[in-house]
Every structure is written in structure tokens, then in C-alpha cells.
Amino acid sequence: MDAFNLFLVIMSITALIVFVALYFVNAGYGMFFSPKWGPSVRNKLGWMIMEAPVFIAMALLWYYSDRRFEPVRLCFFLFFELHYLHRSFIFPFLLKGNNRMPLSIVLMGMTFNILNALMQGGWIFYFSPANAYPGSWFASLPFIAGTVLFFFGMYVNIDSDRIIRNLRKPGDTAHYIPRGGMFRYVSSANYFGEVIEWTGFAILTWSWAGAVFALWTFANLAPRAATLYKKYELMFGDEFIKEKRKRILPFIY
């Protein structure tokens, strides 16, 4: 258990370092794709390589645990896997165009995802106290509130990705301001949804492991949201600025 706690501390410190670093370095994928990041693969393949390992790793941690059929822990597992089922095997095939993703970004993302599976699966199935999640947990405030946030965040994330995908017609290469949904309030509504989703997961599991993942999610996405905001300001000028959106957190940042 001491080793697991140390693991969480190291992951937390690393998240803070990444948070600062990403304000100075643009991760070279999506709108900011750059060949300087090295060899690349097609977006669809890149997303699958990056996201599928966490789905598989979590499934293995569940399968080899003596606690795998305890109802609350099984529920946590299914929530987690639902997200990554979509992210690994549905989302990539919804992407349009032939954009590419640097293999270095893919491998870094894959490494974090596997470590995150060890954090979440480790806590849920191996390191949490045996009596941490009785059946009564389903009626607890953390579980109910966290579940509402989790599925609200998932909905916002998926809906915002849909809006972004449909900005262009076939053959169109222009850039447009995304509108509708939570884009009324923030310029990176898809990132907002993911932050809310994993904050909900941290609450419904009421765990430090979940909290570290929520921290990582914000540390990774908030700087990118700020960079995208600046990009929109440069590209669209007053048309974008006059909408007075925030970057990733409505009415806050």
C-alpha cells in the first residue's frame, strides 16, 4: 500500500509539471499537428493504439481480482470501460478526413493510459480496504452525485465531438467556430466534458486514485484549451471575441 501511495504522489507531481510545460509546448496533434514531432500515423489508428491498452489493462486487472464481482466495484469498472469502449473502438471510426497523429504523442498517451489503469484498477480491485464499498454505497451521496457528473460529462464530451466533426462538409478544409451545446460557454466544450466526467468518477469512487486522474485530465487539457482559445482569437478576431466564451470552465476560465 505504501508503494501505491508513493505511485499516486509521483503521478500527482508529474501532472503539475505537465500542466506548466504544456503552456509552453503545443502537443503536435489535431489543429497543431507538426512533423517536428517525428513519424506519424493516421488519426484513426493513432487513437486506437493510444486508448485501447487502457481498456485491455483495466479488464485484466478486473479479471484477476478476487473482488471482481462485488457489485459496487463492478459498477466502477463498467463505468470506466464504457468510456474507453467509446474512445478506443467507436470514436476513431467517427473521425473524418485523413489527418495524422505523431507516433510520439500516441506512445506518450498510451504510457499514461496504462499507468492510469494501474491507478484506477489498482485502487478499486487491490488496494482499497475490503469494506470500502458495501452495497449501501449505491445510495451514498458521493456515488449519486458522482454518477450524475460522470454521465453529464460523458454526454457533453461526445456531443461536443459530434459538433466539431460536423463543422466541415466533405472536401472542405476551412476552419469554423464550433457552436451549440456547451460551446455557448467555452471554446473547448469537449475538454470541459472530459474534465467533468473524470471529476465525477473521482467523486463516485471517493478515492485519491480517481482524484489524481481528474487532476491529470485538467493538467493535460486546460493548457491545450488555452492554446486553442488563442488560435480562435487569431483566426476569427472579433467574431469570436465578442461571444465572451471561457476556455474550458464556464464563467471561470
N, C-alpha and C positions, 0 to 999 in steps of 0.2 A: 504493500500500500504506500509506503514511503517513496518507493521508486515511481509509482504512478503519480503521486502528488508533485514530485520533482518534475516529471514529464509535463504536467499541466503548467507549472511555473515557467519552465523553459518555453513552452508554446505561447504563453501569455507575453513574455518578454519579446519573443520573436515577432509576435503580432504588432507590438508597439513600434518595433524597428521598421517593419514592413510599412506600417501606416505612415511614418515620416518619410521613408525612402520613396514611396510612390507619389509624393508631392513633387519629387524632383526627376523621376524617371517614368516615362509613359510605357506601360506594358504594351508591346507591339502587336496587338491583335485587334480585330474589328476595324473601326474607323481609323485607328492609329497603327495599322499594320505597317511594319518596316522590315525590309530584307536584312537590316543590320543585326536582327535577332537570329540570323542563321537559317538553315534549311527549314522548309515549311511543308505542311501537309494540307489537304483540303479541309475546310472547316468541319464538315460532317464527320470525317474520320478523326480529326483532332478532338472534337468534343467527346466522341465515344471513347477514345483512348484515355482521355483525361478523367472522365466521370465514371465509366463502367467499373474500374477497380474498386472504388469505394462501395459500390453496390455488392460486388462479389465478396470483398473483405468483411463487410458487415454480416452478410449471410453466413460466412464461415464461422465468425465469432458467435453468432446465434446458434448455429447447428451444433457446435461442440460444447455449448454451455449446458450445465445441469438445470439452469433456470429458464430454459428457452420457452417452456410452455406456461410459465407463470403469467396470468392474464395481463397485468399492467406492463410488465417488461415486454411481452409480446406485442402489446399495443404500441409502445415506444418504437420497437423495431419496425413495425408495419408503417408507421408514420414516416420514419426516416427513409425506408426503402421506397415508399411511394414517391417521394421527391426525386430520388435518384433513378427510379424506373423511368420517370418522365425525362429527366435531364440526360440520361445515358442513351435511351433507346427510342424516345419519341421526339424530343426537341431537335436533335441533329437532323432528322429527316424532314423537319418542317422548314429548315433554313433554305433560303432562296439564293440563287447565284452560285458562283464558283470561287468565293473568297477563300483565302488561305490563312493558316494559323502557324506561327513559328513552332517548330518541334520543341524548342527550349521552353516555351510557355506551356506547351502541353505536358512536358515532363515535370516541370515545377508544380503545375496544378495537380498532376497525378500523385506526386510525392506527398503534397499536403493532404489530398483526399484520403490516402491510405493512412496517414498519421491521424487524421480526424476519425476514421473508422475505429482505430485503436483507442482514441479518446472516448468516443460515444459508446462503442461496443464494450470496451474495457470496463467503463463505469457501470453500464446497465447490466451486464451479464457476469462480471467477475469481481469488481472491486467495491461496489456499493454494498452496504450492510444487508444481510439476508432478509431482514424485516423492514427494509426501507420502503417497499412498495406493496403494502397489503391491498386486498381488493377494494377497501374503502377509499383508496387513493383516487379512484374514478370519480368520487363525489367531492373531492377536495377542491378548494379554491384555486390552487396552482394548476391542477390538471384542467379544470374547466376554462379558466382564463387563458392558460397557455394554448389549449387546443383551439379556442376561438381565434387567437392571434396567429397561430400556425396556419390554419386553413385560410384565414383572410389574407395573410402574406403570400401563401401559395397562389391564391386566386389573382391577386394583384400582379405577381410576377409573371404568371402565364398569360394573363390578359394584356399586360404591357408588352410582352414579347410579340404577341399577336399584332398589336397596333404597329410596332416597329416593322415587322415582316411585311405588312401591307401598305407601307408608305410608298413603295415603288410599284409601278406597273411593269410587266415583262419588258425587258430591254432598256428600261430606264436606269440611268446611273447617277441621277441628281440626288442631292440631299434635301430632306424636308424636316420641318419641326414636327415631332410627334405630338398629337393632340388627342384628348379624350381620356377617360379613366382617371387615374391618379396623375397623369401628365398635366392635368389642370393645376396641380400644386407643385410638382417637382419636375425637373428636366430628366431625371433618371428614375422613372417610376418603377422600372423592372428591378433596379437595385434596391429601392425602398421596400418593395415586396419581399425580397430575399432577406433583408435585414429584419423585417417584422416576423417573417416565418421562423427564422432561427432564434430570435428572441423568444418567440412563443415556445419553441422546443426547449429552450433553457428553463423557462418557467414551468412548463408541464412536467419536466423531469426533475425540476428543482435541484439542479446539480451544477457543480463547478465546471465539469466537463462541458456541459451544454453552454454555460456562460462563456467559456473560453472560445467555443465555436462561434457564438454570437459576436464576440469581440473580434475574432478573425474576419468574420463576414464584413463587419463595418470597416475594419482596418484595410481590407482589400478593396472595398467598393466605394467608400467615401472619397478617397483621393481621385479615383477614376471619374466619379460623378462630378467633382470639381473641375477636372480637366475637360470633360465633355461640355460643361457649362461655359467655360471659356471659349471652346470651339464654336458652340452655338452663337455666342456673342459676336465672334469674329465673322462667322458665316452669314448671320441673319440680321445683325445690328439691332436697330430699334424695334423691328418686327418681333424679335424675341425678348428684348429687354423690357418692353412695355408690359409684358404679361406678368412680370414680377414673380416668377416662379422661384422656389428654392432649389437647391441642388439634389438633395436626397431625403431630407426630413422636412415634411410640410410645415411651414410657418417658423421653422427653426434654422435649418442650414441647407 
